[in-house]
Amino acid sequence: MENIPLVGQPVSRLEGFEKVTGSALYAAEHNVSGLLYGYVVNSTITKGKILSIDVSAVLALEGVVKIFTHENRPSLAWFDLQYADMDAPPGTVFKPLSDNIIRYNGQPIALIVAEDFETARCASTLIKFVYEEEPFDTVLSQNLDKAREPKKGMSTPLKPPPPKPTGNFDKAYADAEFKVQGEYRHGTEHHNPLELFATTAIYEGEGKLTIYDKTQGTINNQLYVANVFGLKYKNVRVLAPYVGGAFGSGLRPQYQLFLCVLASLELKRNVRVTLERKQMFSFGHRPQTVQSLHFGADGTGKLTAMNHSAVGETSSYEDYNEILVPWGHKLYPASNTLFEYKLVPLDLATPIDMRAPGGVTGMHAIECIMDELAYKLEMDPLDFRLKNYSEVDPSTQQPFTSKELKQCYEKGAEEFGWHLRNPKPAGTKKGNRLVGWGMATGIWDAYQFPARAAAELTKEGRLEVYNATTDIGTGTLTVMTQIAADEFGISADEVSFFYGDSKMPFSMFQGGSAITASTGTAVIAAIRELKKKIIKKIKALPDSAFTKIPEHQIVFRNGGLSVTNQPDIFIGFQELIHANEGRGFKAVKLAGPDLLKLRKFSKAAHSASFVEVEVDKDLGTITVTRVVTAVAAGKIINPKTARSQVLGSIIWGISKALHEETLLDAELGKYMNTNLGEYHIPVHADIPEMKVIFADEKDTLINGLGVKGLGEIAMTAIPAAIANAVFHATGKRVNNLPIHFDNLLEPVVK
């Protein structure tokens, strides 16, 4: 009986049972004997110096083992390069406990290690610091006059500088028959995954550690630990079999990893350091941004002028930047363009990538100003986008590897019933509520990173596949199992995919919606290499029926090898292994993007989102009542996990538009709502009916699987679609996110 292909099937998560029953162990849950517990002490000032430290009361507390501060930190790596990780922005990397300088509020300044967690936490209240405070700047909008270009040489292939100007924007905008301008401000957001950042370091002997860590990149953290502490790479093993969400916060090694490893090596003991929820606000975040846009069009609705200027926040010691401004010109043609991006160094921790970094921020502004221009032209917002639709990338004039955005528009609009839209703002009522419809386009790059995978046909006849990638909740384990099973012609039950371990073949961190394209392509390459070795063996067997069969006619299916159109010729895996003297077969292969081919094309995933909101006329409260999102992202390996990824993006888009914001006190220079009671995120009552549609998009160029990432593409459209729906409901434009109900309390409709 033939195995039914698994790719394209809605297979449930293979690790789902372990997660919902609590048997899945996360970084702070591994049972380790003789464990010590570390508690991090954070700075209570924003900028200045530590003048003195009094630890006498701490040392008098029973159960305290050691206190680590800058005064007794051992000599470690000196050069910035040794502290830099795969996602580090250029600049001077933060080195915990390296000196007495305070760079931001919440900076880790001590680690207390004790026999139990409660003692360590109690001791943290007894340590006394004397500071010398200095003036600080933490609010972007108050420091725009300090904006500067990112430092020369600071761009990377993943974050290039803004495109160069084209045409004469100033003249074209001045001459435009229809024009709009707007300023858009976004506050700080923190990732707040369910799992707290934690590290469990197991001391294996002199210079050797096994580390359970919350991370999106096991090898990234392995290299960081080895470089900083002067250890051999082979003696540092980082494991992350389960990760309770990350959303970008785990792309870089966070400070609890450094402190935990430091304590373990110094004390020669097993140590665990777990951050509390409030400490999850003491490192990377989505940065504050201010964007200014000017778009112009002619009388027919064709865009003629496009300007997108943005200022973002970075820290005083690193140059973090995002891709905010080029997205509009990757979607819409305009002959005259001007794109600018600047940074303001502030006395805050360095920002870090957060789901759809730059894209969701930039596209909110772009799609809102497109909506505003459509109303000025008296055109339907969807028709306006179709009027400016381009099959090629307008910014490069290169064709896309594939682009089914128009299909997203058509299918999304049909499902939503967009043709029934009342064109008049504030023209639709439902009792005491104003009803509004909005739509927006989404775009995200289609990344692929180099990856290496190992594939082994074991002596028991099972297929085992190895790669160091993590699974941060996206369904990686399930999807890789599906890909491997189909490539080897067996069922999922006969495949084991091993991951989340730095000793396995190379993987970049899980980020950028790139892992299916990256690791999945490597899995295919490794299995094909394995099949070559097996075919070579069976052809060399005495009296083999396969000797003269062309390789392309030999197929793997039903637990063995057979010949196309000759089913009577067959050899099972067990017979093959017996002929190989009881040994299995193994292959390792590196795969990556075909840069030579892809340089001739532009690559992106696309989406279109349609949203309905209801706004209470008296209270100004906003309820999202319906969302339809259509996504074009190449081949869909698993519709169930893919839909889950898109739903997650929609929910976070709702959160960004209406709920989520870290409040910064300008006088204190600190975040004030550092808990999940006051850092608002959506609950079940905030989430409406959601419909996800996948466009039929075939892409034979993008990679060997024909896939594009799904984790971020929907989110890039949702905030703008909601903001546009709020305008349609109320007639009032609110450009800053999140949209607060008090922005709508002024009477808009009588």
C-alpha positions in Angstrom: 0.0 0.0 0.0 1.4 3.4 -1.1 2.1 6.0 1.6 -0.1 9.0 1.3 2.0 12.2 0.8 2.2 14.1 4.1 3.2 17.5 2.6 0.1 19.5 2.2 -1.8 17.6 5.0 -3.0 19.2 8.2 -1.0 17.1 10.6 -1.3 17.9 14.3 1.7 18.9 16.2 3.8 15.9 17.1 4.8 17.3 20.5 1.4 18.7 21.3 0.6 16.0 23.9 3.8 16.7 25.8 3.0 20.5 25.9 -0.6 20.3 27.0 0.1 17.7 29.7 3.1 19.5 31.1 5.6 16.7 30.4 7.6 18.9 28.1 10.5 20.3 30.1 11.6 23.9 29.5 14.9 25.6 30.4 14.1 26.1 34.1 12.4 22.7 34.6 15.1 20.1 34.2 15.8 18.2 37.4 19.4 18.6 38.2 21.1 17.4 41.4 23.0 19.8 43.7 21.5 22.8 42.0 22.3 26.4 43.1 20.0 29.2 42.3 20.9 32.7 41.0 18.9 35.9 41.3 19.7 38.9 39.3 19.9 42.4 40.9 19.1 45.2 38.5 20.0 48.9 38.5 17.4 51.3 40.0 18.9 54.3 38.2 19.0 55.0 34.5 22.5 56.5 34.0 25.5 57.0 36.1 28.1 55.0 38.1 28.1 52.6 41.0 30.3 54.2 43.7 30.2 51.5 46.3 28.5 48.2 47.2 27.6 46.9 50.7 27.1 43.2 50.7 27.5 42.6 54.5 23.9 41.9 55.2 23.7 39.5 52.2 26.7 37.5 53.4 25.2 37.2 56.8 22.1 35.5 55.4 22.1 31.7 55.8 22.1 29.9 52.4 23.9 32.6 50.4 26.8 31.0 48.5 28.3 33.9 46.4 27.7 37.4 45.2 29.0 38.4 41.8 29.4 42.1 40.9 31.8 44.1 38.7 34.2 44.2 41.7 34.9 40.4 41.7 34.0 39.4 38.1 36.8 37.2 36.8 38.9 38.2 33.8 37.1 37.2 30.7 37.2 38.0 26.9 38.2 41.5 26.2 37.4 42.2 22.5 33.8 43.1 21.4 34.0 40.5 18.7 34.2 37.8 21.3 30.9 39.0 22.8 29.2 39.5 19.4 26.5 36.9 18.5 24.9 36.2 15.1 22.3 38.9 15.6 24.4 41.5 17.3 24.1 45.0 15.8 27.4 46.8 15.3 28.8 48.8 18.2 30.1 48.0 21.6 28.4 44.8 22.8 27.0 45.0 26.4 29.2 43.0 28.8 27.4 42.2 32.1 29.3 43.2 35.3 32.3 44.5 33.2 32.5 47.9 35.0 30.6 50.3 37.3 28.9 52.2 34.5 25.1 52.2 34.4 23.8 52.5 30.9 20.1 52.0 31.4 17.5 51.4 34.1 17.2 47.7 34.9 20.8 46.9 33.8 22.0 43.7 35.6 24.5 44.8 38.3 24.8 41.7 40.5 24.1 38.0 40.7 23.3 36.5 44.1 23.7 32.7 44.2 22.1 30.7 47.0 21.0 27.2 48.0 17.5 28.0 47.0 15.6 30.6 44.9 13.8 32.2 47.8 17.0 32.9 49.7 18.6 34.4 46.6 15.6 36.6 46.0 15.4 37.7 49.6 19.2 38.5 49.6 18.7 40.8 46.6 16.7 43.2 48.9 19.7 43.4 51.3 22.5 44.5 49.0 23.1 48.2 49.1 24.4 50.3 46.1 25.6 53.9 46.3 25.2 55.6 42.9 26.3 58.7 41.2 23.5 59.7 38.9 23.8 61.5 35.6 21.3 63.2 33.3 19.6 60.8 30.8 17.5 60.8 27.7 15.0 58.0 27.1 12.1 59.4 25.1 12.5 59.5 21.3 10.0 62.2 20.6 11.9 64.6 23.0 15.2 63.9 21.2 14.5 64.0 17.5 17.0 66.9 17.1 19.7 64.3 17.9 18.8 62.0 15.0 21.7 60.9 12.9 22.5 58.5 10.1 23.3 55.0 11.2 27.1 54.8 11.5 29.0 54.0 8.3 29.5 50.3 7.7 26.6 49.5 10.1 24.3 47.9 7.6 24.1 44.2 7.0 22.8 42.1 4.0 19.6 41.5 6.1 19.3 45.2 7.0 20.5 47.3 4.1 20.4 51.1 4.1 17.4 52.9 2.6 17.2 52.9 -1.2 18.6 55.9 -3.0 16.3 58.7 -4.2 14.7 58.5 -7.6 13.5 61.3 -9.8 12.7 64.6 -8.1 10.5 64.0 -5.2 10.1 67.6 -4.0 8.9 68.8 -7.4 6.7 65.8 -8.0 5.0 66.1 -4.6 4.5 69.9 -5.1 3.0 69.3 -8.5 0.8 66.3 -7.5 -2.9 66.8 -8.1 -3.7 64.8 -5.0 -1.4 64.6 -2.0 -1.5 63.6 1.7 1.0 63.7 4.5 1.1 62.2 7.9 3.2 61.5 11.0 2.9 58.1 12.7 4.3 57.4 16.2 4.8 54.0 17.8 5.7 53.4 21.4 7.8 50.6 22.9 6.7 47.0 23.0 8.1 44.1 24.9 7.9 40.5 23.6 6.5 38.8 26.8 6.6 35.2 25.8 4.9 32.9 28.2 8.1 31.2 29.2 10.5 33.3 31.3 14.1 33.6 30.2 16.1 31.0 32.2 19.3 29.1 32.0 20.3 25.8 33.7 24.1 25.2 33.6 25.3 21.7 34.4 29.0 21.6 35.4 30.5 18.6 33.6 34.1 19.1 34.8 36.9 21.6 34.1 35.9 23.8 31.2 32.9 21.7 30.1 29.2 22.6 30.4 25.8 21.3 29.3 23.3 24.2 29.2 19.6 24.2 29.0 18.6 27.7 27.7 15.7 29.6 26.5 16.9 30.6 23.0 16.0 30.7 19.4 19.5 29.6 18.4 21.4 26.9 20.2 24.6 27.3 18.1 24.4 31.1 18.4 24.5 30.7 22.2 27.1 27.9 22.1 29.5 30.2 20.2 28.8 33.1 22.5 29.6 31.1 25.7 32.7 29.5 24.3 34.1 32.8 23.0 33.4 34.8 26.1 34.6 32.2 28.6 37.5 30.9 26.6 36.1 27.3 26.3 36.4 24.9 23.5 33.3 24.7 21.3 33.0 21.0 21.7 32.9 21.4 25.5 29.8 23.7 25.4 26.5 22.0 24.6 23.4 24.2 24.5 20.0 22.5 24.5 16.5 24.0 23.9 14.2 21.1 23.1 11.1 23.2 24.0 10.8 26.9 23.9 7.8 28.7 25.3 7.6 31.4 22.7 10.2 34.0 21.9 9.1 36.3 19.0 12.6 37.6 18.5 13.6 38.0 22.2 15.7 34.9 22.0 17.6 35.7 18.9 20.5 37.0 21.0 22.0 35.5 24.2 20.3 37.4 27.1 22.2 38.3 30.2 20.9 35.4 32.4 22.9 33.0 30.2 26.2 34.9 30.9 25.5 35.2 34.6 24.5 31.6 35.0 27.6 30.3 33.1 29.8 32.6 35.1 28.5 31.3 38.4 28.7 27.6 37.3 32.3 27.9 36.1 33.5 29.9 39.2 31.7 27.7 41.7 32.1 24.4 39.8 28.5 23.7 40.5 25.2 23.3 38.7 23.4 26.6 38.6 20.0 27.9 37.5 19.1 31.6 36.8 15.5 32.4 36.0 14.3 36.0 35.4 11.1 37.2 36.9 8.4 38.8 34.7 9.4 42.3 35.6 13.0 41.5 34.5 11.7 40.5 31.1 11.4 44.2 30.5 15.1 44.8 31.2 16.6 44.0 27.7 15.5 44.0 24.1 12.2 45.4 22.8 10.5 46.9 19.8 11.9 50.4 19.5 10.0 53.7 19.6 9.7 55.2 16.1 8.5 58.4 14.5 7.6 58.2 10.8 6.8 61.0 8.4 5.2 60.2 5.0 4.3 62.2 1.9 2.5 60.5 -1.0 1.2 62.2 -4.2 -0.9 60.9 -7.1 -2.3 62.2 -10.4 -5.9 62.6 -11.3 -6.2 58.9 -12.4 -5.0 57.6 -9.1 -1.5 56.7 -10.1 1.2 57.4 -7.5 3.7 59.9 -8.7 5.6 60.8 -5.5 6.5 58.8 -2.4 8.5 59.9 0.6 9.0 57.8 3.8 11.2 59.1 6.5 11.7 57.4 9.8 13.6 57.9 13.1 14.1 55.0 15.4 15.5 54.4 18.8 18.8 52.7 19.5 20.9 52.3 22.6 24.0 54.4 23.6 26.3 51.5 22.9 25.0 49.7 19.8 23.4 50.7 16.5 20.3 48.7 16.2 18.3 49.4 13.0 15.2 48.1 11.3 14.0 48.0 7.7 11.1 50.5 7.9 11.0 52.7 4.8 11.5 50.7 1.6 8.4 48.5 1.8 6.1 51.0 0.0 8.2 51.1 -3.1 8.4 47.3 -3.2 4.6 47.3 -3.6 3.7 50.5 -5.5 5.4 52.2 -8.5 6.3 55.9 -8.2 8.8 57.6 -10.4 9.9 60.1 -7.7 10.9 58.7 -4.3 12.8 59.7 -1.2 13.5 57.4 1.7 15.3 58.4 4.9 16.1 56.5 8.1 17.9 57.9 11.1 18.7 56.8 14.7 18.6 58.5 18.1 20.8 56.9 20.7 19.0 56.8 24.1 19.8 55.6 27.6 17.9 52.3 27.1 18.8 48.7 26.5 19.5 47.9 22.8 16.2 47.1 21.0 16.0 43.6 19.4 14.0 42.2 16.5 10.3 41.6 17.4 7.9 39.7 15.2 8.0 41.4 11.8 10.6 43.9 12.9 10.4 47.1 10.8 7.8 45.6 8.5 4.8 45.9 10.8 5.9 49.4 11.9 6.6 50.7 8.4 3.6 49.0 6.7 1.2 50.5 9.2 2.2 54.0 8.1 2.3 53.1 4.4 -1.1 51.4 4.3 -2.7 54.1 6.4 -1.5 56.9 4.1 -2.5 54.8 1.1 -6.0 54.6 2.6 -6.1 58.4 3.2 -5.0 59.1 -0.3 -7.7 56.7 -1.7 -10.4 58.7 0.2 -9.0 62.0 -1.1 -9.2 60.6 -4.6 -12.7 59.3 -3.9 -11.6 55.8 -4.9 -12.3 52.5 -3.1 -9.2 51.6 -1.1 -8.9 48.2 -2.8 -9.4 49.7 -6.3 -6.7 52.3 -5.5 -4.2 49.5 -4.6 -5.1 47.6 -7.7 -4.7 50.8 -9.8 -1.1 50.9 -8.5 -0.5 47.1 -8.6 2.8 46.0 -10.1 3.8 42.5 -11.2 7.5 43.4 -10.8 9.3 45.0 -7.9 9.0 48.8 -8.6 12.1 49.6 -6.5 14.4 47.3 -8.6 12.4 46.6 -11.8 13.2 42.9 -11.1 10.5 40.3 -11.4 9.4 38.5 -8.2 10.1 34.8 -7.9 6.3 34.7 -7.5 3.6 37.2 -6.6 0.0 36.3 -6.0 -1.0 39.4 -4.1 -3.8 40.1 -6.6 -5.3 36.7 -5.8 -5.1 37.7 -2.1 -7.0 40.8 -2.8 -9.7 39.0 -4.8 -10.2 36.0 -2.5 -10.0 38.1 0.7 -12.5 40.7 -0.6 -14.9 38.1 -1.8 -14.9 36.2 1.5 -15.2 39.5 3.5 -18.0 40.9 1.2 -16.0 44.0 0.5 -18.3 44.9 -2.4 -21.0 45.7 0.1 -18.9 48.4 1.8 -20.6 51.8 2.4 -18.0 54.3 1.0 -19.1 57.0 3.4 -17.0 57.3 6.7 -19.2 57.2 9.8 -22.1 56.1 7.6 -22.9 52.6 9.1 -24.4 52.2 12.5 -25.4 49.2 14.6 -27.4 50.4 17.6 -25.0 52.6 19.6 -22.0 51.4 17.7 -20.3 52.8 14.6 -19.3 50.1 12.1 -16.2 50.4 10.0 -14.4 48.4 7.4 -10.7 48.6 6.6 -8.2 46.8 4.5 -4.4 46.8 4.1 -1.6 45.0 2.2 1.1 43.1 3.9 4.6 42.2 2.6 7.6 40.4 4.2 10.9 39.2 2.8 11.3 35.5 1.9 14.4 34.6 3.8 16.5 31.5 3.6 19.7 30.9 5.6 22.4 28.3 5.1 21.7 25.1 7.1 23.3 21.7 7.4 21.3 18.5 8.1 22.3 14.9 8.7 20.1 12.0 7.6 20.6 8.4 8.8 18.9 5.1 7.9 19.5 3.3 11.2 20.2 -0.4 11.5 16.6 -0.7 12.7 15.3 0.6 9.4 14.2 4.1 10.7 15.0 7.4 9.3 16.6 9.9 11.7 17.3 13.5 10.8 19.4 15.9 12.7 19.6 19.7 12.8 20.4 22.2 15.6 17.3 24.4 14.9 14.9 25.2 17.7 11.1 25.0 17.6 9.7 28.1 19.3 6.1 27.0 18.9 5.9 27.3 15.1 5.5 23.5 14.4 9.0 22.9 13.1 9.2 19.4 14.5 6.0 18.4 12.7 6.8 20.1 9.4 10.3 18.7 9.2 9.0 15.2 9.9 6.4 15.6 7.0 9.1 16.8 4.6 11.5 14.0 5.6 8.9 11.3 5.4 7.7 12.3 1.9 11.3 12.6 0.6 12.2 9.1 1.9 8.8 7.5 0.9 7.8 6.4 4.4 5.2 7.3 7.0 5.7 9.9 9.7 5.8 7.2 12.4 9.1 5.9 10.8 10.8 9.3 11.1 12.6 10.9 14.0 13.6 14.5 13.7 16.1 15.6 16.4 16.7 19.3 17.0 17.3 22.0 19.7 20.8 20.8 20.3 24.0 22.7 19.5 25.9 19.4 18.9 23.8 18.8 15.8 24.5 20.1 12.3 24.4 23.9 11.8 21.3 26.0 11.9 20.9 29.8 12.2 18.6 31.0 14.9 14.9 30.5 14.3 13.8 34.0 13.1 12.7 36.0 10.1 10.1 33.3 9.1 13.0 31.4 7.5 13.4 28.0 9.2 11.1 25.9 6.9 12.9 27.3 3.9 16.3 26.9 5.5 16.2 23.7 7.5 13.6 22.1 5.3 15.8 22.6 2.2 18.8 21.1 4.1 16.7 18.1 5.2 15.8 17.5 1.6 19.4 17.8 0.5 20.7 15.4 3.2 18.1 12.8 2.4 18.9 12.9 -1.3 22.5 12.5 -0.5 21.6 9.5 1.7 19.5 8.0 -1.1 22.5 8.3 -3.4 24.6 6.3 -1.0 22.0 3.7 -0.7 21.4 3.4 -4.4 25.2 3.1 -4.9 25.2 0.2 -2.5 22.3 -1.7 -4.0 23.7 -1.4 -7.4 26.9 -3.0 -6.2 25.3 -5.9 -4.5 25.9 -9.3 -6.2 23.1 -10.3 -8.6 21.3 -7.0 -7.9 18.2 -6.4 -9.9 19.0 -2.7 -9.6 22.4 -2.8 -11.3 21.3 -1.6 -14.7 18.4 0.5 -13.7 18.9 4.2 -14.3 19.1 6.1 -11.0 16.1 8.3 -11.8 13.9 5.3 -12.1 14.7 4.0 -8.6 12.2 5.2 -6.1 12.0 5.1 -2.3 8.6 4.0 -1.0 6.9 1.6 1.4 10.0 1.0 3.5 12.3 0.2 0.7 13.4 0.8 -2.9 11.6 -0.2 -6.1 11.6 0.7 -9.7 9.1 3.0 -11.5 6.6 0.8 -13.4 8.3 -2.4 -12.2 6.8 -3.0 -8.7 8.1 -6.6 -8.7 11.6 -5.2 -8.3 11.9 -4.3 -4.6 14.3 -4.4 -1.7 13.3 -3.5 1.8 15.4 -1.5 4.2 16.0 -4.4 6.5 17.2 -6.6 3.7 19.5 -3.7 2.5 20.9 -3.3 6.0 21.5 -7.0 6.3 23.4 -6.8 3.0 25.4 -3.9 4.5 26.6 -6.2 7.3 24.0 -4.8 9.7 25.1 -1.2 9.4 23.0 1.8 8.6 23.7 4.6 6.2 24.3 8.3 7.0 24.8 11.5 5.0 25.3 15.1 5.9 24.6 18.0 3.5 24.8 21.8 3.5 22.1 23.7 1.7 21.5 27.4 1.2 19.9 30.0 -1.1 21.0 30.0 -4.7 22.3 33.6 -4.6 23.5 33.6 -8.2 20.1 32.8 -9.5 18.1 34.8 -6.9 20.1 38.1 -7.5 18.0 38.5 -10.7 14.7 38.4 -8.8 12.9 40.1 -6.0 11.4 37.8 -3.3 8.6 38.4 -0.9 5.5 36.9 0.7 2.3 39.0 0.4 -1.0 39.3 2.2 -4.2 41.2 2.2 -6.3 41.8 5.4 -9.9 42.9 5.7 -11.2 44.0 9.1 -14.5 45.1 10.6 -14.6 47.1 13.8 -17.3 48.5 16.0 -16.8 51.7 18.0 -19.0 52.7 20.9 -20.3 56.2 20.1 -20.3 57.2 23.8 -17.2 55.4 25.2 -14.9 55.3 22.1 -14.1 51.7 22.8 -13.1 49.7 19.8 -14.0 46.0 19.2 -12.7 44.1 16.2 -15.6 41.9 15.1 -14.3 40.2 12.0 -11.0 39.6 10.2 -10.2 38.0 6.9 -6.6 37.5 5.8 -5.4 36.0 2.6 -1.7 35.0 2.3 0.5 34.2 -0.7 3.5 32.3 0.7 4.4 29.6 -1.8 3.7 26.0 -1.0 1.9 25.3 2.3 3.6 22.3 3.9 1.0 21.9 6.7 -2.2 23.9 6.5 -3.0 23.4 10.2 0.3 24.7 11.6 0.4 27.4 8.8 -3.1 28.6 9.8 -2.0 28.7 13.4 1.0 30.9 12.5 -1.2 33.3 10.6 -3.8 33.4 13.4 -1.0 34.3 15.8 0.1 37.1 13.5 -3.5 38.4 13.3 -3.9 38.4 17.1 -0.6 40.2 17.6 -1.6 42.7 15.0 -4.8 43.4 16.9 -2.7 43.7 20.1 -0.3 46.2 18.4 -3.1 48.3 17.0 -5.3 48.5 20.2 -3.6 47.1 23.3 0.1 46.7 23.5 2.5 49.5 24.9 5.3 49.7 27.4 4.9 53.0 29.2 8.1 55.0 29.8 8.4 57.6 32.6 10.5 60.4 31.1 11.4 61.7 34.6 12.6 58.3 35.9 13.8 56.9 32.6 12.2 53.5 33.4 9.3 51.4 32.2 6.4 51.5 34.5 4.0 48.7 33.5 6.5 45.8 33.8 3.9 43.1 34.5 1.1 41.3 32.6 -1.5 43.0 34.7 -0.7 46.4 33.3 1.1 45.6 30.0 -2.1 45.0 28.0 -2.4 42.1 25.6 -5.5 40.7 24.1 -7.6 38.1 25.9 -10.2 35.7 24.4 -12.9 38.4 24.5 -10.8 40.7 22.3 -10.4 38.2 19.5 -13.1 37.9 16.8 -14.0 35.5 14.1 -10.9 35.0 11.9 -10.7 33.5 8.5 -7.4 32.5 6.9 -7.1 32.0 3.1 -4.0 30.7 1.4 -3.5 31.8 -2.2 -2.5 29.2 -4.7 1.1 30.3 -5.3 3.7 28.1 -7.0 7.3 29.2 -6.8 9.9 27.1 -8.5 12.7 29.7 -8.0 12.7 30.7 -4.3 14.1 27.5 -2.9 13.9 23.7 -3.3 10.7 23.4 -1.4 8.9 26.4 -3.0 8.1 27.8 0.4 8.0 31.3 2.0 7.8 32.2 5.7 4.4 32.5 7.4 5.1 33.7 10.9 5.1 37.4 10.2 3.4 38.2 6.9 -0.1 38.6 8.2 1.0 40.9 11.0 2.4 43.5 8.6 -1.2 44.2 7.4 -3.4 44.0 10.4 -2.6 47.2 12.4 -3.2 49.4 9.3 -6.3 47.5 8.4 -7.7 48.2 11.9 -6.7 51.8 11.9 -8.3 52.2 8.5 -11.5 50.5 9.8 -11.6 52.9 12.8 -11.5 55.8 10.4 -14.2 54.3 8.2 -16.3 53.9 11.4 -15.7 57.3 12.9 -14.4 59.6 10.3 -11.4 60.3 12.5 -7.8 59.4 11.6 -5.6 58.2 14.5 -2.1 57.7 13.4 -0.3 56.7 16.6 -0.3 53.2 18.0 -1.9 51.8 20.0 -5.2 53.5 19.4 -6.6 54.6 22.7 -10.3 55.0 23.2 -9.8 58.5 24.5 -8.5 59.4 21.0 -12.1 58.9 19.9 -14.0 60.5 22.8 -14.4 63.8 21.0 -17.8 63.7 19.2 -17.4 62.4 15.7 -21.0 61.6 14.9 -24.2 63.0 16.3 
